[in-house]
């Protein structure tokens, strides 16, 4: 990235031909998103929606490493330590933006190249046209931080085939591009070498071009791949994860001596017991929730409880701050997560409830 790009700030929003370009511009942090960047994206969408010459939105990340590694987790950790309100403010504005992206009236194309995690998923996987590449590494690893897959992650994961979403949500396993299509997080695999040509073509579409025409344009650059390695594991994953309690999932994995079952058990063993139980319940509730907004309201309640929890601070400490990869979860066992512990994550929060504007 050149010095001029660095001088443009953390979020670049500009017109290029018929495209409204939104570029996350923190390449050294793999474009981790701050509260200010969410506000800048919202303002850019205001301008692009109102501009009749903008036919399509293109979301991209600066640098070679990925679209976005997630939210600014260090800032959230620091605020949580001093009982600040960054979580309440950031997640509210972020979730409202996630819902806006899903309903955005103009075609919205997300280039999900390289690393796409957490908040990056929220900015891309709710869009109408989701492009992955052979370099895509998409994950929702929040349970390893004492958290859960938010930004509408429970909505997306609960709509993956069978128990694939339960598996990805609880283990935090990384999807490649075809996996992401199979899990319904993406729509087309485009080789990364062809992204510049696709981007150029998008800047030349006519105002008023509809989503079907954008789909056809993208298809001309795509490989046609529609399922990755995880598809072959579907039957086994369904057998283990089609249960309503974490204890039963763990028991099913223990009863299976296969290498995959043991690797899955090991992945779960590294996660927050409380985070896993909360996540499983959120995923099951999301299946019966028709709208993204309904899931986001529930996620916001749970997120505020997470923000105040020792597990969140400990998970971020171990993964991001000290990087010792040795979190001390409370409680330490799934069996010790009680109904009383769970209740606050799902309780109504009165005046703090997440509310969506009727229109922009």
C-alpha positions as CSV (number, residue, x, y, z in Angstrom):
1,X,0.0,0.0,0.0
2,X,1.4,3.4,-0.9
3,X,1.7,6.5,1.4
4,X,-1.3,8.1,-0.3
5,X,-3.6,5.3,0.6
6,X,-2.3,5.4,4.2
7,X,-3.1,9.1,4.3
8,X,-6.7,8.5,3.4
9,X,-7.7,7.1,6.8
10,X,-9.0,3.8,8.1
11,X,-12.0,3.8,5.7
12,X,-11.9,4.8,2.1
13,X,-15.2,5.5,0.4
14,X,-15.3,6.8,-3.2
15,X,-16.9,6.5,-6.5
16,X,-15.1,4.7,-9.3
17,X,-17.3,4.8,-12.4
18,X,-20.6,3.3,-11.5
19,X,-19.3,1.6,-8.3
20,X,-19.4,3.0,-4.8
21,X,-16.1,1.6,-3.4
22,X,-15.9,0.9,0.4
23,X,-12.3,-0.1,1.3
24,X,-11.3,-1.1,4.8
25,X,-7.9,0.5,5.1
26,X,-6.1,-0.9,8.2
27,X,-3.9,-3.5,6.4
28,X,-1.4,-3.8,9.3
29,X,-4.4,-4.9,11.5
30,X,-5.9,-7.0,8.7
31,X,-8.4,-4.3,8.5
32,X,-9.9,-4.8,11.9
33,X,-13.0,-2.6,12.2
34,X,-13.4,0.3,14.7
35,X,-16.5,2.1,15.8
36,X,-15.5,5.1,13.7
37,X,-15.2,2.8,10.7
38,X,-18.7,1.5,11.2
39,X,-20.0,5.1,11.3
40,X,-18.0,5.9,8.1
41,X,-19.4,2.9,6.3
42,X,-22.9,4.0,7.3
43,X,-22.3,7.5,5.9
44,X,-20.9,6.1,2.7
45,X,-24.0,3.9,2.2
46,X,-26.1,7.0,2.8
47,X,-24.3,8.8,0.0
48,X,-24.2,5.9,-2.4
49,X,-27.8,5.0,-1.9
50,X,-28.8,8.6,-2.7
51,X,-26.6,8.9,-5.8
52,X,-28.4,7.8,-9.0
53,X,-25.0,7.3,-10.7
54,X,-23.9,4.6,-8.3
55,X,-25.2,1.3,-9.6
56,X,-23.3,-1.1,-7.2
57,X,-21.4,-1.2,-3.9
58,X,-18.1,-3.0,-3.7
59,X,-16.6,-3.9,-0.3
60,X,-12.9,-4.7,-0.3
61,X,-10.0,-4.8,2.1
62,X,-6.6,-3.1,1.7
63,X,-3.4,-5.1,1.7
64,X,-2.8,-8.8,0.8
65,X,-3.9,-10.5,4.0
66,X,-7.6,-10.3,4.0
67,X,-10.9,-8.4,3.9
68,X,-11.2,-8.1,7.7
69,X,-9.9,-10.0,10.8
70,X,-12.9,-8.8,12.9
71,X,-13.6,-6.0,15.3
72,X,-11.2,-4.0,17.4
73,X,-11.1,-6.6,20.1
74,X,-8.3,-4.9,22.1
75,X,-10.3,-1.7,22.5
76,X,-13.3,-3.8,23.7
77,X,-11.1,-5.6,26.2
78,X,-9.7,-2.4,27.6
79,X,-13.2,-0.9,27.9
80,X,-14.6,-4.1,29.6
81,X,-11.8,-4.0,32.1
82,X,-12.8,-0.6,33.4
83,X,-16.6,-1.3,33.1
84,X,-16.8,1.1,30.1
85,X,-19.6,1.3,27.5
86,X,-17.8,0.6,24.3
87,X,-19.4,-2.8,23.9
88,X,-22.9,-1.3,24.3
89,X,-22.2,1.4,21.7
90,X,-20.1,-0.5,19.2
91,X,-22.2,-3.6,19.0
92,X,-25.4,-1.6,18.7
93,X,-24.2,0.5,15.8
94,X,-22.5,-2.6,14.2
95,X,-25.6,-4.8,14.4
96,X,-27.8,-2.0,13.0
97,X,-25.3,-1.7,10.1
98,X,-25.3,-5.5,9.5
99,X,-29.1,-5.4,9.2
100,X,-28.9,-2.4,6.8
101,X,-26.5,-4.3,4.5
102,X,-28.8,-7.2,4.2
103,X,-31.7,-4.9,3.1
104,X,-29.6,-2.5,1.0
105,X,-31.6,-1.6,-2.1
106,X,-28.7,-1.5,-4.5
107,X,-26.5,-4.5,-5.4
108,X,-23.8,-4.9,-2.8
109,X,-20.7,-7.0,-3.7
110,X,-18.3,-8.2,-1.0
111,X,-14.8,-9.4,-2.0
112,X,-14.2,-11.9,0.8
113,X,-10.6,-12.6,-0.1
114,X,-8.1,-13.8,2.4
115,X,-9.0,-13.7,6.1
116,X,-12.6,-12.9,6.9
117,X,-13.6,-13.2,10.6
118,X,-16.1,-11.9,13.1
119,X,-17.0,-8.3,12.2
120,X,-15.7,-8.9,8.7
121,X,-18.3,-11.6,8.3
122,X,-21.0,-9.1,9.4
123,X,-20.0,-6.6,6.7
124,X,-19.8,-9.2,3.9
125,X,-21.9,-12.3,4.5
126,X,-25.2,-10.4,4.7
127,X,-24.7,-8.8,1.4
128,X,-26.4,-9.8,-1.8
129,X,-23.3,-10.9,-3.8
130,X,-20.6,-12.6,-1.8
131,X,-17.4,-13.5,-3.6
132,X,-14.7,-15.8,-2.1
133,X,-11.4,-16.9,-3.6
134,X,-8.9,-19.7,-3.2
135,X,-7.2,-17.6,-0.5
136,X,-10.4,-17.2,1.6
137,X,-10.1,-18.2,5.3
138,X,-13.5,-17.5,6.9
139,X,-14.1,-18.2,10.5
140,X,-16.3,-17.2,13.5
141,X,-13.9,-18.2,16.3
142,X,-15.6,-16.1,19.0
143,X,-16.3,-19.1,21.4
144,X,-12.5,-19.2,21.9
145,X,-12.8,-15.7,23.4
146,X,-15.6,-16.5,25.8
147,X,-18.0,-15.0,23.3
148,X,-20.3,-16.4,20.6
149,X,-20.7,-15.9,16.8
150,X,-22.4,-12.5,16.7
151,X,-22.9,-9.9,13.9
152,X,-25.8,-12.1,12.8
153,X,-23.6,-15.1,12.9
154,X,-26.3,-17.1,14.7
155,X,-28.7,-16.3,11.8
156,X,-26.2,-17.4,9.2
157,X,-25.0,-20.5,10.9
158,X,-28.5,-21.7,11.8
159,X,-29.3,-21.7,8.0
160,X,-26.3,-23.8,7.0
161,X,-27.1,-27.3,5.8
162,X,-27.9,-29.8,8.6
163,X,-25.5,-29.2,11.6
164,X,-22.7,-27.7,9.6
165,X,-23.3,-24.3,11.2
166,X,-23.4,-25.8,14.7
167,X,-20.0,-27.4,13.9
168,X,-18.5,-24.2,12.6
169,X,-20.0,-22.0,15.4
170,X,-18.9,-24.2,18.3
171,X,-15.4,-25.3,17.0
172,X,-14.4,-22.0,15.3
173,X,-13.1,-24.1,12.4
174,X,-11.9,-22.1,9.3
175,X,-13.9,-22.4,6.1
176,X,-12.2,-22.2,2.7
177,X,-14.0,-20.5,-0.2
178,X,-16.0,-23.6,-1.3
179,X,-16.8,-24.5,2.3
180,X,-18.2,-20.9,2.7
181,X,-20.5,-21.5,-0.3
182,X,-21.7,-24.8,1.0
183,X,-22.4,-23.3,4.5
184,X,-24.3,-20.4,2.7
185,X,-21.9,-17.7,3.8
186,X,-20.9,-17.0,0.1
187,X,-22.1,-17.3,-3.4
188,X,-19.3,-17.6,-5.9
189,X,-15.6,-18.6,-6.0
190,X,-13.6,-16.2,-8.2
191,X,-9.8,-16.8,-8.5
192,X,-8.0,-14.0,-6.7
193,X,-6.1,-13.2,-10.0
194,X,-9.4,-12.4,-11.6
195,X,-10.7,-10.0,-8.9
196,X,-9.2,-6.9,-10.5
197,X,-10.9,-7.7,-13.8
198,X,-14.2,-8.3,-11.9
199,X,-13.8,-5.1,-10.0
200,X,-13.2,-3.2,-13.3
201,X,-16.3,-4.7,-14.8
202,X,-18.4,-3.7,-11.8
203,X,-17.3,-0.1,-12.2
204,X,-18.8,-0.1,-15.7
205,X,-22.3,-1.5,-15.1
206,X,-25.2,0.8,-16.0
207,X,-27.1,2.6,-13.3
208,X,-30.2,0.7,-12.4
209,X,-28.6,-2.7,-13.1
210,X,-30.4,-5.3,-11.0
211,X,-29.0,-8.1,-8.8
212,X,-29.7,-10.8,-11.4
213,X,-27.5,-9.0,-13.9
214,X,-24.8,-8.6,-11.3
215,X,-25.0,-12.4,-10.5
216,X,-24.5,-13.1,-14.2
217,X,-21.5,-10.8,-14.4
218,X,-19.9,-12.5,-11.4
219,X,-20.7,-15.9,-12.8
220,X,-18.5,-15.1,-15.8
221,X,-15.5,-14.9,-13.6
222,X,-16.4,-17.7,-11.2
223,X,-15.0,-21.3,-11.0
224,X,-18.4,-22.9,-10.3
225,X,-17.2,-24.6,-7.2
226,X,-20.0,-25.1,-4.6
227,X,-18.7,-27.4,-1.9
228,X,-15.4,-27.8,-0.1
229,X,-14.0,-30.4,2.3
230,X,-16.7,-30.0,5.0
231,X,-19.4,-31.2,2.6
232,X,-17.9,-34.7,2.7
233,X,-18.2,-34.7,6.5
234,X,-21.9,-33.7,6.6
235,X,-23.4,-37.0,7.7
236,X,-20.8,-37.4,10.6
237,X,-21.2,-33.8,11.7
238,X,-25.0,-34.2,11.7
239,X,-24.7,-37.3,13.8
240,X,-22.6,-35.6,16.5
241,X,-24.1,-32.1,16.6
242,X,-27.9,-32.7,16.2
243,X,-28.4,-32.5,19.9
244,X,-29.8,-29.8,22.2
245,X,-27.1,-30.0,25.0
246,X,-23.4,-29.6,24.8
247,X,-22.9,-32.6,27.1
248,X,-24.7,-34.8,24.6
249,X,-22.5,-33.5,21.7
250,X,-19.4,-34.2,23.7
251,X,-20.6,-37.7,24.6
252,X,-21.3,-38.5,21.0
253,X,-17.8,-37.4,20.0
254,X,-16.2,-39.4,22.8
255,X,-18.1,-42.5,21.6
256,X,-16.7,-42.1,18.2
257,X,-13.0,-43.1,18.0
258,X,-12.3,-41.6,14.6
259,X,-9.5,-39.1,14.0
260,X,-12.1,-36.4,13.0
261,X,-14.1,-36.9,16.2
262,X,-11.0,-36.7,18.3
263,X,-9.8,-33.5,16.6
264,X,-13.3,-32.0,17.0
265,X,-13.2,-32.9,20.7
266,X,-9.8,-31.2,21.1
267,X,-11.2,-28.1,19.4
268,X,-14.2,-27.9,21.8
269,X,-11.9,-28.6,24.8
270,X,-10.1,-25.3,24.1
271,X,-13.3,-23.2,24.1
272,X,-15.2,-21.4,26.9
273,X,-17.7,-23.9,28.4
274,X,-20.1,-21.1,29.1
275,X,-19.5,-19.6,25.6
276,X,-20.3,-23.0,24.0
277,X,-23.5,-23.5,26.0
278,X,-24.7,-19.9,25.2
279,X,-23.8,-20.4,21.5
280,X,-25.7,-23.6,21.2
281,X,-28.8,-22.1,22.7
282,X,-28.5,-19.0,20.4
283,X,-28.2,-21.2,17.4
284,X,-31.2,-23.3,18.2
285,X,-33.3,-20.2,18.9
286,X,-32.1,-18.7,15.6
287,X,-33.5,-21.6,13.7
288,X,-37.0,-20.6,14.7
289,X,-36.4,-16.9,14.1
290,X,-37.4,-15.6,10.7
291,X,-35.4,-12.4,10.4
292,X,-31.8,-11.3,10.8
293,X,-33.1,-8.5,13.0
294,X,-34.7,-10.9,15.4
295,X,-31.4,-12.8,15.8
296,X,-29.5,-9.5,16.2
297,X,-31.8,-8.4,19.1
298,X,-31.1,-11.6,20.9
299,X,-27.3,-11.4,20.1
300,X,-27.2,-7.9,21.5
301,X,-28.7,-9.0,24.8
302,X,-26.2,-11.8,25.1
303,X,-23.3,-9.6,24.0
304,X,-23.8,-7.1,26.8
305,X,-23.7,-9.9,29.3
306,X,-20.5,-11.3,27.7
307,X,-18.9,-7.8,27.8
308,X,-19.3,-7.7,31.6
309,X,-18.0,-11.3,32.0
310,X,-14.6,-12.6,33.3
311,X,-14.6,-15.2,30.5
312,X,-14.5,-12.5,27.8
313,X,-11.7,-10.6,29.4
314,X,-9.8,-13.8,30.1
315,X,-10.4,-15.2,26.5
316,X,-9.1,-12.0,24.9
317,X,-6.2,-11.8,27.3
318,X,-5.1,-15.3,26.4
319,X,-5.6,-15.0,22.7
320,X,-4.8,-11.3,21.9
321,X,-3.0,-9.6,24.8
322,X,-0.6,-12.1,26.5
323,X,-1.0,-14.7,23.7
324,X,-0.3,-17.5,26.0
325,X,-3.2,-19.5,24.6
326,X,-4.1,-20.7,28.1
327,X,-7.3,-19.2,29.2
328,X,-8.7,-20.0,32.7
329,X,-12.4,-20.3,32.0
330,X,-15.1,-20.0,34.7
331,X,-16.6,-22.5,35.1
332,X,-14.0,-24.9,33.7
333,X,-16.5,-27.7,32.7
334,X,-19.6,-27.7,30.5
335,X,-21.5,-29.6,33.2
336,X,-21.0,-26.7,35.6
337,X,-22.8,-24.1,33.4
338,X,-26.1,-23.7,35.3
339,X,-29.4,-22.4,34.2
340,X,-28.9,-19.5,36.6
341,X,-25.7,-18.6,34.8
342,X,-27.4,-18.7,31.4
343,X,-30.5,-16.7,32.2
344,X,-29.0,-13.2,32.0
345,X,-27.7,-13.8,28.5
346,X,-31.3,-14.2,27.3
347,X,-33.2,-11.7,29.5
348,X,-34.8,-8.6,28.1
349,X,-32.8,-5.5,28.8
350,X,-35.5,-2.7,28.8
351,X,-34.4,0.6,27.5
352,X,-31.1,-0.9,26.2
353,X,-32.9,-3.2,23.7
354,X,-31.5,-3.1,20.2
355,X,-33.9,-1.1,17.9
356,X,-33.6,-0.6,14.2
357,X,-34.4,2.6,12.3
358,X,-37.5,2.2,10.0
359,X,-35.5,3.6,7.1
360,X,-32.4,5.6,6.4
